[in-house]
Amino acid sequence: MSYKYLLGRLGHPLSASFSSNFKRPFTTMIKERVCLIGSGNWGSAVGKIVGQNVLKYPAIFESEVRQWVFEENYKGEKLTDVINREHENPKYLPGIKFPSNVRAVPDLIEACEGASVLVFVLPHQFVRGVCDKLQGRIAPTAKAISLIKGLEIKPDGVTLFSEEISRLLGINVAALSGANIANEVAMERFCETTIGCRSDADGQLFFKLFNTPYFRVNVIRDYVGVELCGALKNVVAVGAGLSDGLGYGSNTKAAIIRLGLMEMRKFGQTFFGGVEDTTFFESCGVADLITTCSGGRNRKVAEAFAQTGKPIDELERELLNGQKLQGTLTAEEVHSFLAARNMTSEFPLFETVYRIIYEGAPIESIVRDI
């Protein structure tokens, strides 16, 4: 079986049995019950949108939205208690009020009990652990959407998190990605986003769940392209940050963005046969790429790397409170994947970012070698 086939698959069988732990039998289900899995900066911004939108469609959705919150201490109190009392997440999204129908729940199983719509919006490293706990507790008739920007790329293949969630839970999973900086979304500054969904019915449901006058949703079928763009644009943003750190200016950064978009497209169409050209012109594609190369943590840390020469892990501690960059990790994974196929020379920007960060190549290589 070829790796192109493995990577290019666009579907898979659903193999899950109806769990006795699912307390609301499908035959009596009238309204959708929504659960948000994750409550960081982006998860909190999304919680505000979802909480407002379920109230707009009372014939479709139950009014209460449960949100699984990893329990933490906040100024001597449980974070969930603070969220439920103040209708705000002061640790990750201070100053933004949620609708009162969003309820923080510290227990994952309780939060997801009876849910027919799952919104995954948590760091990718926790996906498998969460899904392992949920196995056998989610009805096969449920549906989910992944807001996780990232891929798991290994020399032997690429894993989309929507497909991993689908495999582990036996349900259909869509994907959402776009030029969506969480704080700006929370402040209701206009932006667009893209939902990739194979099911027309699920796509219409997710449109109602997320679309607002300030958060404009476009639904397409190419969920693979949506997820690829969300991950690969971070590598390009590292390149843009290196250019900024060298003081090369707007013309150079525009060239890096253009070349990066071309390599994103080439990667998608080489290893995932069903990725559509038009996806790269959606919000998840060129718009998210522009936003990430203009701001964001990958550009910021790469700029500091070029200016100071400090190691990436030291800059992560200084600038990100120890959080890890997606762009540098993805660059390393992409390199290993391409090297296993003797194809690194076909993606010069991706490879140059890798060599600068991990092999000590001159930072000037970001323009010399692409």
N, C-alpha and C positions, 0 to 999 in steps of 0.2 A: 504493500500500500504506500503510495507516494506521500511525501510531506505536503505537497500542494493540495492533495485531496484532503488530508487531515486539517490543514489550515483553512482551506476554502469552503469547508462545510457551512451550510446556511441553515441547517436544521438538525434536529435530533429527536429520537423517540422520547415521549414522556412516560416514565415508569415509576409511578408512586401509587401507593394504595391509600384509600380514604382512611384517615386516622380516627380512632375512637376518641382521641383527645380533642378533636375539632368539635366544639360544642354546638355549632349551629348547622344542622343538616342542610345540604344543598337544596333539597326539595322545598324547604321552607324559607330559603334565603330570598329576601325581597330587596334589601338595600346593601350596598357595599360598605364594609367596615374597613377603614384605612388605618394602617400602622406605619409609623416612621421609625426606621431602624438607624439610629445615629442622631447626635444632637450637638455637634460641634458648630463652628462658624457657619458653614454652608448648610448643615442640617437644620440649624435654627432659622436661617433665612427661608428655607424651603417650608419649614413648619408653619411659618406665618402665612405663606401662600396657600398651602393645603388647607389649613384651618379656616381661612376665609372662603375658599372655593367650595368646600363641602356644604357650607351653609347656603350657597347660591343654588344648589341642586338638591333640595331636600327629598325629592322623589327618588334620587339615585343613591345618595350617600347617607349613612348614619351621621348624626351631628358630632358625636365625639370622635376625636382623633387621638389615638394613643401614640406617645413617642417614647421609645426606649432610650433612656438616659443612663450612661455609665455613671454610677453613683460616685460622687466626689465630695470632699469637704469644701465648703465655701464660707469663709469667715465664721467658722464655728457651727455651721448648719449643713444639713444635707442639701446638696445642690437641687435635688428633685423637689424638696420642700420649698425652697426659694422660688423655683420656677413656677410651681403650682400656686403659690401665694401671690407673687408679683406679676405673673404672666410675662416673664422676661428671663432670658438666660444671661445673667450678669457676667459670667465668666467668659463666654465665647461670643456673645453678641449684645454687649451692654447698650442700653438706651432704646432698644427695639421691643415694642410690646407685641405679644402674641394674642390671638383671639382666645377667649376664656374656654373654648371647647377643646383646646389642645391640652392634653394631660400627660405630664411626665411620669413615667413608670420605670423604676429601677430594675425590675425583674423582666428579663427578656421574654420568658415564656408567658407571663401574665400580659405583657404588652401586646404580644402577637395572638393571644387566645381569640379564636373566632374571626381573625382577620381574613378578608378576601382580597385585599390589595396591600401589598408590601412595598414600601419605598426604601430602598437601600441607599443610605447616604452616610457612609462611615469609611474610615481609612481601609485601604484594600487589604492590609495585613490581617485584619480581623474577620474577613469574609468567611473563611473556611470554619473558623471556630464558632461563629454565630450560626452558620448553616448546619454544622454538626449538632448543635443543641436543638435546632428546629426540626431536624429530620423526624418524620412520623407525626408531627404536630401541626402540619399545614395541609389543608385539603388540596388535592390535585386540581381542583377547579379554581383555585386562587390564581392570581396573576401578580407579577412584580415588575418593578422598574429599577434599574441601577443608575445612580447618579455618581458612580465611582469613576474618577478619571485616572485610568491606569490600565496596564496590561501586565500579565506575568509572561515574560519572554525568557525562554531557555533555549540552549542550543538545539534541542530536539523539537521545539514547537512554540507556539504562542497561545496563551489562554486568555480569552475574553471573560471578564468577570460576569457578564450577563449569562454566558454559557455555563460558567462554573456554578453559579447560583441555580440555574435551571437543572443542571445535572444532579446537584446535591439534593434539591427539594422536589424535583419532578414537576415543575410548573413552567409556564411561559414567562419569559423575562424580556422586557424592552430596555432601552437605554436612553438617557437624556444627557446632553452635553452642549455647551455653547459658550459664548463670550459672557460669562456670568460671574463677575466678582461679587462675592457674597455680601459685603457691606453695601455696595451700590444697589443690589437687588433689594436688600432689606429696607433701604431708604426710598424705594420705589422709583429709582431712576430708570428710565426706559432702556430695555435691552431685548434681545431675541435669544431663543434657544431652539435646539433641535431634538426631537424625539424620534428614535429609530425603533420601529415596531412592525413585526411581520403580520400581526392580526389587525385587520381594519377595525373590528369592534373594540379591541383593547386600545387601539390608537385613539379612537373617539373618546373613550373613557378617560385616558390619560390627558387628552387635550382639555377636557372639562376640569380635571383635577389641578392642572398647572397653569393654564392660560389666564392672563389678566391683561388689562390695558397697558401695564408697564412691563410685563413679562410675556412677550409675544411668542407663542409656540408654533412651530411648523413640524408636522408629523410626516416622516418618510419611512420607507420600508427597509432602508439600508442601515440596520442597527450595527453591523460590523464596521462600516465606514465611520459611523458616529463615534464608536469607542476607539478606533484606531487614531482618529484625529485628536481625541482628547488626551491620548498618551504621547503621541509622537511630537506634538507641538511643543512639549516641554524641552525636548532636545534642542529644537531650533531656538527656543528662548534662551537657553544657555549660550548658544552661539551669539545671539544678539547682545546679551550681557557682556560677553567678552569683548565684542566690538565697542560697546559703550565704555568699558573700562579703559580701552586704548584711546578713546576720544576720537574715533573715526567718523562720527557724524551720521546724519540721517540717510545720506545716499548709500553708504555702506550697509547700514542696517536694513534698508529697503531691499538691497540685493540679497542679503542673508535670508530675509523673510521669503522672497520669491523662490530662491533656490531650495529653501527648506520645504516650502509648499510642494514643489516639484518632487522632492524625495519622499515626502509623506505619501503623495499620490502614487509614486512608483512602487513603494513598499506595499501599499494596500493592494494594488492591482497585480503585483507579482506574486504575492503569497496568499491573497484572498480574492479568488476570481470574481466574486459577485459584487465587489465594491464599485459604486457608481461614480463617474466623473463629477456629476452634479453635487454630490455630497460635500466635496471640497469647497463649494461655493455657498454652503449653508453656514449658519452661525457656528456650528460645531467645527467648521473647517477654517476658512480664511479669517472670519471675524474673531474667533477664539485665538487664532495664531497672532493676529495683530495685537489684540489685548495683552496676551501673555508676553509678547516681545516688547511691549511698551511699559509694562509694569509687572508686578507679581514677583514671587520669591525666587524663581529660577533666574530671571534676568538680574535681580538685585544681588544675589549672592555671586553670580558669575562676574558681574561688574566688580565687586569687591575682591574677588579672586585675582582678576587682572590687575587691579590697582595695588593690592597689598602683598600678593604672593603667598598668603596664608593658606594652609590646607582647607579643603572644603569642610571637613568635619569640624574644624575650629570655627569657621565662619557660620556653620549651622548653629553651633552653640551660642555664638555672639549675636547673630541676627535673627534666628528663628527659635530661640529658646530650646534648642536641641532637636527640633523637628527635622526630618530628613527631606532633602530635595528629591522630587520625582525625576527631574530632567537628567541629572548626572547618573542616577541609578538606571534609568531607561537607556541612556547612551551606552552604558556598560553592557546591558542585556542585549541591545540591538547589535553591538559589536560581536558578542559571542555567537549570536544567532547567524549573522552574516559570515563570520569567519568559518563557521562549521560548513558553509556552502561555498567558500572561496569567492564571496561576492562583496567584500568590503570596498573594493575600488569602484563599485557601481553606485555607492552612496557616499560621495566624498565629504559632504557637510557632516553627516552623522558620524563618520569615521574621524574627521578632524576634531570634532568636539570631544570624542572619546580620547584621542591621543593627547590632547592638551590637558585634560583633567586627570587622566590615569597614567600616561606614559611620559609626562614632562616635555611634550613638544612645545616649541615656542608659541606664545600666545598669538603672535603675528600670523601664525599658520591659518588663523580663522579666515583670512582673506587670501593668503598666498596659495593655500592648498585646496581650495574649493572650486 
